């Protein structure tokens, strides 16, 4: 008698736990879908992208979770890229996903998505770089900032401000920028002072 009742009680308890767990999963999924719908609707409204990058943003959001970025942050990064990087507006597929992921990671390290987008655009237009080369340059900025102890955001802004001068040197302008950053840092002056721009 008692063992059958105890057995029945544990089955009922297990069933209740399973039902509660199932309800939480459904609730969590509904919340995630609502968040995605809201974030993407906002992105499309602000950019007039008409849903062309929805899949790419969702894929990038899944991939950027590994370093703690959420859907809202990843969508905001995509929006900044859309506004600051003209070539991003024509991207689809893996190129867009990779660009959003890198920009999200670099933003977490201190380089705004807007500055990263502008720097990548300038590198492609001013130095004839491919997208992959421009994205690698963005990663190089991070390395240089770490080596020199210069905040990544400042280095990116300095690059964007110096672009008109650096473009005069063609493809060597990137290496010249890195050398100028090191010299300005060592001398304790702003890069604009070295370049004579204000």
TORVO-434957 format. One line per 2 residues: number of its first residue (from 1); for each residue x, y, z of N, C-alpha, C, CB. Coordinates in steps of 0.1 Angstrom, whole numbers, padded with zeros to 4 digits, always signed. Glycine has a CB too. Layout:
BEGIN
NUM> X:Y:Z:X:Y:Z:X:Y:Z:X:Y:Z; ...
This chain:
BEGIN
1> +0008:-0012:+0000:+0000:+0000:+0000:+0008:+0013:+0000:-0009:+0000:+0011; +0017:+0014:+0010:+0024:+0027:+0011:+0034:+0029:+0000:+0031:+0028:+0025
3> +0041:+0019:-0004:+0051:+0020:-0014:+0044:+0024:-0028:+0059:+0007:-0016; +0032:+0019:-0030:+0025:+0023:-0043:+0021:+0037:-0042:+0012:+0014:-0045
5> +0016:+0042:-0030:+0012:+0056:-0028:+0024:+0065:-0029:+0006:+0058:-0014; +0036:+0061:-0023:+0048:+0068:-0024:+0053:+0069:-0039:+0059:+0062:-0015
7> +0052:+0058:-0046:+0056:+0057:-0060:+0047:+0066:-0068:+0055:+0043:-0065; +0034:+0066:-0066:+0025:+0075:-0073:+0028:+0089:-0070:+0010:+0071:-0069
9> +0031:+0092:-0057:+0034:+0106:-0053:+0046:+0111:-0060:+0036:+0107:-0038; +0056:+0103:-0062:+0069:+0107:-0068:+0066:+0109:-0083:+0080:+0097:-0066
11> +0058:+0101:-0089:+0054:+0102:-0103:+0047:+0116:-0105:+0046:+0091:-0108; +0037:+0119:-0097:+0030:+0131:-0097:+0040:+0143:-0096:+0019:+0132:-0087
13> +0049:+0142:-0086:+0059:+0153:-0084:+0068:+0154:-0096:+0067:+0149:-0071; +0072:+0143:-0102:+0081:+0144:-0114:+0073:+0150:-0125:+0085:+0130:-0118
15> +0060:+0147:-0127:+0052:+0152:-0137:+0050:+0167:-0135:+0038:+0145:-0137; +0048:+0171:-0123:+0047:+0186:-0120:+0060:+0193:-0123:+0043:+0188:-0105
17> +0071:+0187:-0120:+0084:+0194:-0122:+0086:+0195:-0137:+0096:+0186:-0116; +0083:+0184:-0145:+0085:+0184:-0159:+0075:+0194:-0166:+0082:+0170:-0165
19> +0063:+0195:-0161:+0054:+0205:-0166:+0058:+0219:-0163:+0040:+0203:-0160; +0063:+0221:-0151:+0068:+0235:-0148:+0080:+0238:-0156:+0072:+0235:-0133
21> +0089:+0229:-0158:+0101:+0231:-0166:+0097:+0234:-0181:+0111:+0219:-0166; +0088:+0227:-0186:+0083:+0229:-0199:+0076:+0243:-0201:+0072:+0218:-0203
23> +0069:+0247:-0191:+0063:+0260:-0191:+0073:+0271:-0191:+0053:+0262:-0179; +0084:+0269:-0183:+0095:+0279:-0183:+0102:+0280:-0196:+0105:+0275:-0172
25> +0104:+0268:-0203:+0110:+0268:-0216:+0102:+0276:-0226:+0113:+0254:-0221; +0089:+0273:-0226:+0079:+0280:-0235:+0080:+0295:-0232:+0065:+0274:-0233
27> +0079:+0299:-0219:+0079:+0313:-0215:+0092:+0319:-0220:+0077:+0314:-0200; +0103:+0313:-0218:+0116:+0318:-0222:+0117:+0320:-0237:+0127:+0309:-0217
29> +0112:+0310:-0244:+0112:+0311:-0259:+0103:+0322:-0264:+0107:+0298:-0265; +0091:+0324:-0258:+0082:+0335:-0262:+0089:+0348:-0259:+0069:+0334:-0254
31> +0095:+0350:-0247:+0102:+0362:-0244:+0113:+0365:-0254:+0108:+0361:-0229; +0121:+0355:-0258:+0132:+0356:-0267:+0126:+0360:-0281:+0140:+0343:-0269
33> +0116:+0354:-0285:+0110:+0358:-0298:+0104:+0372:-0298:+0098:+0348:-0302; +0098:+0376:-0287:+0093:+0390:-0285:+0105:+0400:-0286:+0085:+0391:-0272
35> +0116:+0397:-0278:+0127:+0405:-0278:+0133:+0407:-0292:+0138:+0400:-0268; +0135:+0395:-0299:+0140:+0396:-0313:+0131:+0404:-0322:+0141:+0381:-0318
37> +0118:+0402:-0321:+0109:+0409:-0329:+0110:+0424:-0327:+0094:+0404:-0327; +0110:+0428:-0315:+0112:+0442:-0311:+0125:+0448:-0316:+0110:+0444:-0296
39> +0136:+0441:-0313:+0149:+0446:-0317:+0150:+0447:-0332:+0160:+0436:-0312; +0146:+0437:-0340:+0146:+0438:-0354:+0137:+0448:-0360:+0143:+0424:-0360
41> +0125:+0450:-0354:+0116:+0460:-0358:+0122:+0474:-0357:+0102:+0459:-0351; +0129:+0476:-0345:+0135:+0489:-0343:+0147:+0491:-0353:+0141:+0489:-0328
43> +0155:+0481:-0355:+0166:+0482:-0365:+0160:+0486:-0378:+0174:+0469:-0366; +0150:+0479:-0383:+0144:+0481:-0396:+0138:+0495:-0397:+0134:+0470:-0400
45> +0132:+0499:-0386:+0126:+0513:-0386:+0137:+0524:-0387:+0117:+0515:-0374; +0147:+0522:-0379:+0158:+0532:-0379:+0167:+0532:-0392:+0167:+0530:-0367
47> +0168:+0521:-0399:+0177:+0520:-0410:+0169:+0519:-0423:+0186:+0508:-0408; +0157:+0516:-0423:+0149:+0514:-0436:+0154:+0502:-0443:+0149:+0526:-0445
49> +0160:+0492:-0436:+0166:+0480:-0442:+0155:+0470:-0446:+0175:+0474:-0432; +0143:+0472:-0442:+0132:+0463:-0447:+0134:+0449:-0445:+0129:+0466:-0461
51> +0141:+0445:-0434:+0143:+0431:-0431:+0154:+0424:-0438:+0131:+0424:-0433; +0162:+0431:-0446:+0172:+0425:-0454:+0183:+0419:-0446:+0178:+0435:-0464
53> +0186:+0423:-0434:+0196:+0418:-0426:+0192:+0410:-0413:+0205:+0429:-0421; +0179:+0408:-0412:+0173:+0401:-0401:+0180:+0388:-0398:+0158:+0398:-0402
55> +0182:+0379:-0408:+0188:+0366:-0405:+0203:+0368:-0401:+0188:+0358:-0418; +0210:+0377:-0407:+0224:+0379:-0403:+0225:+0385:-0389:+0230:+0389:-0413
57> +0216:+0394:-0385:+0217:+0399:-0371:+0214:+0388:-0361:+0206:+0410:-0370; +0204:+0379:-0364:+0201:+0368:-0355:+0212:+0359:-0354:+0188:+0361:-0360
59> +0219:+0355:-0365:+0230:+0346:-0365:+0242:+0353:-0357:+0235:+0343:-0379; +0244:+0365:-0359:+0255:+0372:-0352:+0252:+0373:-0337:+0257:+0387:-0358
61> +0239:+0375:-0334:+0235:+0375:-0320:+0238:+0362:-0313:+0220:+0379:-0318; +0235:+0351:-0320:+0238:+0338:-0314:+0253:+0336:-0312:+0233:+0326:-0324
63> +0261:+0341:-0322:+0276:+0339:-0321:+0282:+0349:-0311:+0282:+0341:-0334; +0276:+0360:-0309:+0282:+0370:-0299:+0279:+0367:-0285:+0278:+0384:-0303
65> +0270:+0358:-0282:+0267:+0354:-0269:+0280:+0348:-0262:+0256:+0343:-0268; +0289:+0343:-0269:+0301:+0337:-0264:+0309:+0347:-0256:+0310:+0331:-0274
67> +0308:+0360:-0259:+0315:+0370:-0251:+0306:+0379:-0244:+0325:+0378:-0260; +0294:+0374:-0242:+0284:+0381:-0233:+0275:+0392:-0239:+0292:+0387:-0222
69> +0275:+0393:-0252:+0267:+0403:-0259:+0253:+0397:-0261:+0273:+0407:-0272; +0243:+0405:-0258:+0229:+0400:-0260:+0224:+0405:-0274:+0220:+0406:-0249
71> +0212:+0401:-0277:+0205:+0405:-0289:+0204:+0420:-0291:+0192:+0398:-0290; +0200:+0427:-0281:+0198:+0441:-0281:+0211:+0448:-0285:+0193:+0447:-0268
73> +0222:+0444:-0278:+0235:+0450:-0281:+0240:+0447:-0295:+0246:+0445:-0271; +0238:+0435:-0300:+0243:+0431:-0313:+0234:+0438:-0324:+0241:+0416:-0315
75> +0222:+0440:-0321:+0213:+0447:-0330:+0217:+0462:-0331:+0198:+0446:-0326; +0220:+0468:-0319:+0225:+0482:-0319:+0238:+0483:-0327:+0227:+0486:-0304
77> +0247:+0474:-0326:+0259:+0474:-0333:+0256:+0474:-0348:+0269:+0462:-0329; +0247:+0465:-0352:+0244:+0464:-0367:+0238:+0477:-0371:+0233:+0453:-0369
79> +0230:+0484:-0363:+0224:+0497:-0367:+0235:+0507:-0368:+0214:+0501:-0356; +0245:+0507:-0359:+0256:+0517:-0361:+0264:+0514:-0373:+0266:+0516:-0348
81> +0267:+0502:-0376:+0274:+0498:-0389:+0266:+0503:-0401:+0276:+0483:-0389; +0253:+0501:-0401:+0244:+0504:-0412:+0245:+0520:-0414:+0230:+0500:-0409
83> +0246:+0527:-0404:+0247:+0542:-0405:+0261:+0547:-0408:+0242:+0548:-0392; +0271:+0540:-0404:+0285:+0546:-0405:+0293:+0539:-0416:+0292:+0544:-0392
85> +0289:+0528:-0421:+0297:+0520:-0431:+0289:+0517:-0443:+0302:+0506:-0424; +0291:+0526:-0454:+0283:+0525:-0465:+0283:+0511:-0472:+0287:+0535:-0476
87> +0295:+0504:-0472:+0296:+0491:-0478:+0287:+0480:-0470:+0310:+0486:-0479; +0285:+0483:-0457:+0277:+0474:-0449:+0263:+0473:-0454:+0277:+0478:-0434
89> +0258:+0484:-0459:+0244:+0484:-0464:+0241:+0474:-0475:+0241:+0498:-0468; +0252:+0471:-0483:+0250:+0461:-0494:+0254:+0447:-0490:+0258:+0465:-0506
91> +0259:+0445:-0478:+0263:+0432:-0473:+0251:+0422:-0470:+0272:+0433:-0461; +0254:+0409:-0472:+0245:+0399:-0468:+0253:+0387:-0464:+0234:+0396:-0479
93> +0246:+0377:-0459:+0253:+0364:-0456:+0265:+0365:-0446:+0258:+0358:-0468; +0275:+0357:-0449:+0286:+0356:-0439:+0294:+0369:-0438:+0295:+0345:-0444
95> +0295:+0377:-0448:+0302:+0390:-0447:+0295:+0398:-0436:+0302:+0397:-0461; +0282:+0399:-0437:+0275:+0408:-0427:+0276:+0402:-0413:+0260:+0409:-0431
97> +0274:+0389:-0412:+0275:+0382:-0399:+0289:+0385:-0393:+0273:+0367:-0400; +0300:+0382:-0400:+0313:+0384:-0396:+0316:+0399:-0391:+0323:+0380:-0406
99> +0311:+0408:-0400:+0313:+0422:-0397:+0306:+0426:-0384:+0308:+0431:-0408; +0294:+0422:-0382:+0286:+0425:-0370:+0293:+0418:-0358:+0271:+0419:-0371
101> +0297:+0406:-0359:+0304:+0399:-0348:+0317:+0407:-0344:+0308:+0385:-0352; +0325:+0410:-0353:+0338:+0417:-0350:+0335:+0431:-0344:+0346:+0419:-0363
103> +0325:+0438:-0350:+0322:+0451:-0344:+0317:+0450:-0330:+0312:+0458:-0353; +0309:+0440:-0327:+0304:+0438:-0314:+0315:+0435:-0304:+0293:+0426:-0313
105> +0324:+0426:-0308:+0336:+0423:-0300:+0345:+0436:-0297:+0344:+0412:-0306; +0347:+0443:-0308:+0356:+0455:-0306:+0349:+0466:-0298:+0359:+0461:-0320
107> +0336:+0467:-0299:+0328:+0477:-0291:+0330:+0473:-0276:+0313:+0477:-0295; +0329:+0460:-0273:+0331:+0456:-0260:+0345:+0459:-0255:+0328:+0441:-0258
109> +0355:+0460:-0264:+0369:+0464:-0261:+0371:+0479:-0261:+0378:+0457:-0270; +0361:+0487:-0265:+0363:+0501:-0264:+0362:+0509:-0277:+0375:+0504:-0258
111> +0361:+0502:-0289:+0359:+0509:-0302:+0345:+0509:-0306:+0368:+0502:-0313; +0339:+0521:-0307:+0325:+0521:-0310:+0322:+0515:-0324:+0319:+0536:-0310
113> +0311:+0509:-0325:+0307:+0503:-0338:+0308:+0514:-0349:+0294:+0496:-0338; +0304:+0526:-0346:+0304:+0537:-0356:+0318:+0540:-0360:+0297:+0549:-0349
115> +0328:+0541:-0351:+0342:+0543:-0354:+0347:+0532:-0362:+0350:+0546:-0342; +0344:+0519:-0358:+0349:+0508:-0365:+0344:+0507:-0379:+0345:+0495:-0358
117> +0331:+0510:-0381:+0325:+0511:-0394:+0331:+0521:-0403:+0310:+0513:-0394; +0333:+0533:-0397:+0339:+0544:-0405:+0353:+0540:-0409:+0339:+0557:-0397
119> +0361:+0535:-0399:+0375:+0531:-0402:+0376:+0520:-0413:+0382:+0526:-0389; +0367:+0510:-0412:+0367:+0500:-0423:+0363:+0506:-0436:+0357:+0488:-0419
121> +0353:+0514:-0436:+0349:+0521:-0449:+0361:+0529:-0455:+0337:+0530:-0447; +0367:+0537:-0446:+0378:+0545:-0451:+0390:+0536:-0456:+0383:+0554:-0440
123> +0392:+0525:-0449:+0403:+0516:-0453:+0400:+0510:-0467:+0405:+0505:-0443; +0388:+0507:-0469:+0384:+0501:-0482:+0384:+0511:-0493:+0370:+0495:-0481
125> +0379:+0523:-0490:+0378:+0534:-0501:+0392:+0541:-0502:+0368:+0544:-0497; +0398:+0544:-0491:+0411:+0552:-0492:+0423:+0544:-0495:+0413:+0559:-0479
127> +0423:+0531:-0491:+0435:+0523:-0493:+0432:+0511:-0503:+0440:+0518:-0480; +0420:+0510:-0508:+0417:+0499:-0517:+0417:+0486:-0511:+0427:+0500:-0529
129> +0414:+0485:-0498:+0414:+0472:-0491:+0401:+0464:-0494:+0416:+0474:-0476; +0402:+0451:-0494:+0390:+0443:-0494:+0383:+0443:-0481:+0394:+0428:-0498
131> +0371:+0438:-0480:+0364:+0438:-0467:+0373:+0430:-0457:+0351:+0431:-0469; +0378:+0418:-0461:+0386:+0410:-0451:+0398:+0418:-0446:+0390:+0397:-0458
133> +0405:+0425:-0455:+0416:+0433:-0451:+0412:+0444:-0442:+0424:+0439:-0464; +0401:+0451:-0445:+0396:+0462:-0436:+0392:+0456:-0422:+0384:+0469:-0443
135> +0386:+0444:-0422:+0383:+0439:-0409:+0395:+0434:-0401:+0373:+0426:-0411; +0405:+0429:-0409:+0418:+0426:-0402:+0425:+0439:-0397:+0428:+0419:-0412
137> +0424:+0450:-0404:+0429:+0462:-0399:+0422:+0466:-0386:+0428:+0473:-0410; +0409:+0464:-0385:+0402:+0468:-0373:+0407:+0459:-0361:+0387:+0465:-0375
139> +0410:+0447:-0364:+0416:+0438:-0354:+0430:+0443:-0350:+0416:+0424:-0358; +0438:+0448:-0360:+0451:+0453:-0358:+0451:+0465:-0349:+0458:+0456:-0371
141> +0441:+0473:-0350:+0439:+0485:-0342:+0439:+0481:-0327:+0427:+0493:-0345; +0431:+0470:-0324:+0431:+0464:-0311:+0444:+0460:-0306:+0421:+0452:-0310
143> +0452:+0453:-0314:+0465:+0449:-0310:+0474:+0461:-0307:+0472:+0440:-0321; +0474:+0471:-0316:+0482:+0483:-0314:+0478:+0490:-0301:+0481:+0492:-0326
145> +0465:+0491:-0299:+0461:+0498:-0287:+0466:+0490:-0274:+0445:+0499:-0286; +0466:+0477:-0275:+0471:+0469:-0264:+0486:+0471:-0262:+0468:+0454:-0265
147> +0493:+0471:-0273:+0508:+0472:-0273:+0512:+0486:-0267:+0514:+0470:-0287; +0505:+0496:-0271:+0509:+0510:-0268:+0502:+0515:-0255:+0506:+0519:-0279
149> +0492:+0508:-0251:+0484:+0512:-0239:+0475:+0524:-0242:+0494:+0516:-0228; +0471:+0525:-0254:+0462:+0536:-0259:+0448:+0530:-0259:+0467:+0542:-0273
151> +0438:+0537:-0253:+0424:+0532:-0254:+0420:+0530:-0269:+0415:+0542:-0247; +0414:+0519:-0272:+0410:+0515:-0285:+0401:+0525:-0291:+0403:+0501:-0285
153> +0392:+0531:-0284:+0383:+0541:-0289:+0390:+0553:-0294:+0373:+0545:-0279; +0401:+0557:-0287:+0409:+0569:-0290:+0417:+0566:-0303:+0418:+0573:-0279
155> +0422:+0554:-0304:+0430:+0551:-0315:+0421:+0550:-0328:+0437:+0537:-0313; +0409:+0545:-0327:+0400:+0545:-0338:+0396:+0559:-0343:+0388:+0536:-0335
157> +0393:+0567:-0333:+0389:+0581:-0336:+0401:+0588:-0342:+0385:+0588:-0323; +0413:+0586:-0337:+0425:+0592:-0343:+0427:+0588:-0358:+0438:+0589:-0335
159> +0425:+0575:-0360:+0427:+0570:-0374:+0417:+0577:-0383:+0424:+0555:-0375; +0404:+0578:-0379:+0394:+0584:-0387:+0397:+0599:-0390:+0380:+0582:-0381
161> +0402:+0606:-0379:+0405:+0620:-0381:+0417:+0622:-0390:+0408:+0626:-0367; +0426:+0613:-0390:+0439:+0614:-0398:+0438:+0609:-0412:+0450:+0607:-0391
163> +0426:+0603:-0415:+0425:+0596:-0428:+0429:+0604:-0440:+0411:+0591:-0430; +0425:+0617:-0440:+0428:+0625:-0452:+0443:+0627:-0454:+0421:+0640:-0450
165> +0450:+0628:-0443:+0465:+0629:-0444:+0471:+0615:-0448:+0471:+0634:-0431; +0466:+0605:-0442:+0471:+0591:-0444:+0469:+0586:-0458:+0465:+0581:-0434
167> +0458:+0590:-0464:+0454:+0585:-0477:+0465:+0590:-0488:+0441:+0591:-0482; +0472:+0601:-0485:+0482:+0605:-0494:+0494:+0595:-0495:+0488:+0619:-0489
169> +0495:+0586:-0486:+0506:+0576:-0486:+0502:+0563:-0492:+0511:+0574:-0472; +0489:+0562:-0497:+0484:+0550:-0503:+0484:+0539:-0493:+0493:+0546:-0515
171> +0486:+0527:-0498:+0485:+0515:-0489:+0495:+0515:-0477:+0488:+0503:-0497; +0506:+0523:-0478:+0515:+0524:-0467:+0510:+0533:-0456:+0528:+0530:-0472
173> +0499:+0540:-0458:+0492:+0548:-0448:+0489:+0541:-0436:+0480:+0555:-0454; +0485:+0528:-0437:+0482:+0521:-0425:+0494:+0519:-0416:+0476:+0507:-0429
175> +0505:+0515:-0421:+0517:+0513:-0414:+0522:+0526:-0408:+0528:+0506:-0422; +0521:+0537:-0416:+0525:+0550:-0411:+0516:+0554:-0400:+0524:+0561:-0423
177> +0503:+0551:-0400:+0495:+0554:-0389:+0499:+0547:-0376:+0480:+0550:-0392; +0503:+0534:-0377:+0507:+0527:-0366:+0520:+0533:-0360:+0510:+0512:-0369
179> +0529:+0537:-0369:+0542:+0543:-0364:+0539:+0557:-0358:+0552:+0545:-0376; +0530:+0564:-0364:+0527:+0577:-0358:+0520:+0576:-0344:+0517:+0585:-0367
181> +0512:+0566:-0343:+0505:+0563:-0330:+0516:+0560:-0319:+0495:+0551:-0331; +0526:+0552:-0323:+0537:+0549:-0313:+0545:+0562:-0310:+0546:+0538:-0319
183> +0548:+0570:-0320:+0556:+0582:-0318:+0548:+0592:-0309:+0560:+0588:-0331; +0535:+0594:-0313:+0527:+0603:-0305:+0526:+0599:-0290:+0513:+0605:-0311
185> +0524:+0586:-0288:+0523:+0580:-0275:+0536:+0582:-0267:+0520:+0565:-0276; +0548:+0579:-0274:+0561:+0581:-0267:+0564:+0595:-0264:+0572:+0575:-0276
187> +0560:+0604:-0273:+0562:+0618:-0271:+0552:+0625:-0261:+0563:+0626:-0284; +0541:+0618:-0259:+0531:+0624:-0250:+0523:+0635:-0257:+0537:+0629:-0238
189> +0521:+0634:-0270:+0514:+0644:-0277:+0502:+0637:-0285:+0523:+0652:-0287; +0493:+0645:-0289:+0482:+0640:-0297:+0487:+0637:-0312:+0470:+0650:-0297
191> +0481:+0627:-0318:+0485:+0624:-0332:+0482:+0636:-0341:+0477:+0612:-0337; +0471:+0644:-0338:+0468:+0655:-0347:+0479:+0665:-0346:+0455:+0661:-0342
193> +0486:+0666:-0335:+0498:+0676:-0334:+0509:+0671:-0343:+0503:+0676:-0319; +0512:+0658:-0343:+0522:+0653:-0352:+0519:+0655:-0367:+0524:+0638:-0350
195> +0506:+0654:-0370:+0501:+0655:-0384:+0499:+0669:-0388:+0489:+0647:-0386; +0499:+0678:-0378:+0496:+0692:-0381:+0481:+0695:-0385:+0505:+0697:-0391
197> +0472:+0686:-0380:+0458:+0689:-0382:+0451:+0693:-0369:+0451:+0676:-0389; +0441:+0700:-0371:+0434:+0705:-0359:+0419:+0701:-0359:+0435:+0719:-0356
